[in-house]
Amino acid sequence: MSIASNKTKKSEANRNNQIWSWWPLFPLYPYGRKRTIFKEIVANQIWSFEQLQGIYYVAVPIRLIVAKIPGGLMLYNPLPPTKELLKDLIELQEKHGPVTDIVLPTASGLEHKISLPSLARSFSKATIWVCPGQWSFPLNLPLSWIGIPRRRTKVLSQDGFPHPDICKWTSLGPIDIGLGRFQEFSCYHKRSKSLFVTDALVGIESKPPDLFELDPTPILFHSREIGCQTLEDTKEARFRGWKRLVLFASFLKPYKVSIPSVFEVLKNSFKPGLRNFKSHFGIYPFSWEKDWEDSSRDLIGSTKPLVQVAPVLERLVFPRSKETFLNWLSKISQHRDMKRLISSHYSAPVTFSKNDVNQLRKSISKKNWAPNSGNWAFLDWVDKKLVKLGVVPKDPLKSFRD
Ligand SMILES: [Fe+2]
């Protein structure tokens, strides 16, 4: 058999191991094929699985965290259990014991809950722990209707917590966001001195995530100035594309981007070399101003990840409840020996100590929280619209006080 034929067979096998058939339930990029990166974060204690997830090439890493607990392993934040992911997880089980607990620590993060039923089926003896106040959209269905096994499911706080002797669980929220509640439980894994969070905090850096080494198409797509440019793969193009992608993911419509007329977009589309799905046939409906990069400086760390509250969270979830966020940070600052933050999005691990938490608290206390101009203008418009329509309550804590 030729080397070429062997290579083709190997790549087909890889592709088959990355298939995720349930993607139509929540059709996020990269749809039916989820490439996974497996990493050991703390030797013999903490591991992570990363996949990409997003909308129309605005894709960022999403992470499942595996923690060593007495007698086995605990999974924090589900991911689609492709064959590729399960292979490494099964190897971990052989070395460290069975998966005994699967935790969905968020009430609102649809992107985290969508794969819980499938992951629960893969580990049929594990106890499932879910954040209270689960809700689904567009229909609010009971957990068992969406495939989460009732018999072995417990609710965090109401039914206790998994491994409270080695894990300190802290609630951020709940707050009312209209369609349901926002709440998540962070977990401080004492042995590894690591703080696990879902969406509460992220660390963003200028270097594109490793996942784009497997397929840089999304960041190359965003690196262009105009649709008729081919997807040029250089280090500069990758860094430029990643920064722009982060601006989109953070602000939905960044300040320094405009949308050209349909005529202008079509004029630059369908050029030779671009007539394929990968380059979206040259359709690129964005135009960046020359100084666009300046608008990413407060968002993206140049030499190390910048730890922050994600702008979407600050402006759309917590705009009227900054104190709730500060209270959570205050509780987190009690982990005196904390060394690292492992978030379920963007970079991980990120160096993060008690001092870093206190500095973050100070800067949030002083800053103009949930601003409404520059990059924040579009999020501000969305929030005001939702409040005006009555979708989002003006007082997000009222329903939990009554
Ligand atoms: Fe999330």
Residues whose N, C-alpha, C, O or C-beta is under 5 A from the ligand:
A	BS01	LIG	G109 T198 D199
